[in-house]
Amino acid sequence: MSGDVVANKPVPKPTPETQPFWDGCAAGELRLQHCEDCQHVQYPPRRLCSGCFSTKVTWRAASGRGTILSWSTVVAPGAPGFEAEVPFLSVIIELAEGPTMLSVLRNCEADQVEFDMPVQVIFEQRSESIFVPYFKPSDINE
């Protein structure tokens, strides 16, 4: 986790449904919802299981590992505060637990990215209490 707060970037605003996710990020762990009825694992957070519509969803720490399904190089900032970021790699990650997650890949050049490339979550601090999940390449033995 970085200890530096990133200036001028938008800060996510937790809701009652997403607060456990953001609390996990601040603690340095990626948390996902698990359905107690059908065992479905979901992201993004919801009040109901997207597999069976049960209300019995609980939070568990995830491995923070996944693989790249797709990526794109972003060359124009999509919102104020991201001007210094471009170009960056937008990636769709298939998490080890099953759900997919849109994120940004750090510590990697575009010509190094491959399908099914293993990645590991890292966190960037946006405010005193908000840490945003990003990913970096990982060695399978890490």
N, C-alpha and C positions, 0 to 999 in steps of 0.2 A: 504494500500500500504506500502511496505517496503521501507525504505530510504536507505538500504544498497545495494550497487552495488555488484553483484555476479561476482567474479573474475574468469577468465579463461573459462567461458562458451561462446559459440558462440553468437553473437549479430545479431538478424534479421536485414536485410537491406530493408527498405521500398522502394516500387516502387510507381509510380504515382497512380496505382490502390489501393495499400494497405496503403498509407500514412494516409488517414482519420481513418482507423482502429487503427494504431499505435498512432495517435494523441489522439484518444479516450482512449486507454489504459493508456497513460501518464496522462490523466485527470481523471483517475479512473473510466472510464465507458467503457463497452463493446458496440461497435457499429457494426451494421449489415446493409447490403444493402437491400433496399426495392424497388421493381419495381412499378413505377407509373401506368403502363398499366395493369398488371395482379395481382398486390398485392403480388407477390411471395417474400418471404424473403430468402436471400441466404448468405451462408458462405461456402467456403472462398470467398473473394472479386473477382469480375470479371468486365470486361468492359461492358458485356452484361448480361441481365437477363437470368439465366439458365432455366427459365420456358417458356419464350416466345421470347427470343432473342432481346428484346427491349433495346435500349440504355438509356432509362429513368430510371436509377437506382440512388437512393438517399440514403444518410446515415442517420440513426436514432439511438438514444441510445436504447439499449436493456435492459431488466430487470436484466440481469446478473444471472438469475436463470435457472435451468434445472434439469434433472434427469439422473441418470446413466443407460445407455443401456447395457454397457459391460465394462469389466476391465480385466487387466492382471498385474501380478507383474513382473516388469523388474528387472533382476538380473545381467545384464552385461551392462556397459555403451555403448551406441550406437555411441558416438563421444567423442573426447577429451574434458575435462572440466566437464564431468558428473560423474567421478569416485566416488566422495564423495556422490553422489545422490542415488546410488544403495544400497539396493533395493528401488524401488519406484512404485507407482500405476499408470499405464497408463490407462486412461478412455476414453470412448466415451460418450459424453454428448449430450442428446437431449435438446436443448435450448427451453425455454418456447415459443419462437417465431417460432419454427419449425425446423430450421437447426440442423445438428449434428456437433459436434466439438471434435476433438481429443485433449486431454490435460493431465495434471497430477493432481492427487488428493492429497492434502495436509491435514495434521491434522487428519489422519485416518489410522488405521491399516487394513491390508488386510482382516482379519477375521471379520471386522465390516462393510464391503461393502455389499450392497444389490442391486438387480435390482430395478429400479425406485426410488432409494434413492435420496432425494432432495439435491441439491448442489447450492452453490453461488460462483460467480467469485471472485477471489482475484488477485492481481498483484504483480509480482516480478520485481524489477528494475535490468536491465542488463547493462545499460549505462546511461549517463546523460539524454538521451531523450527516451530510449526504455524501456517499461514495458511489461512483458510477462504475458498473462492471464493464471492462474491456477484455480483450484476449491477446495473448502472445503465443508464438510458436512454442511447443513444448517437446522435449525429448521423451519418448515413451518410458524411459527409465527414470525420469524425474520424480 
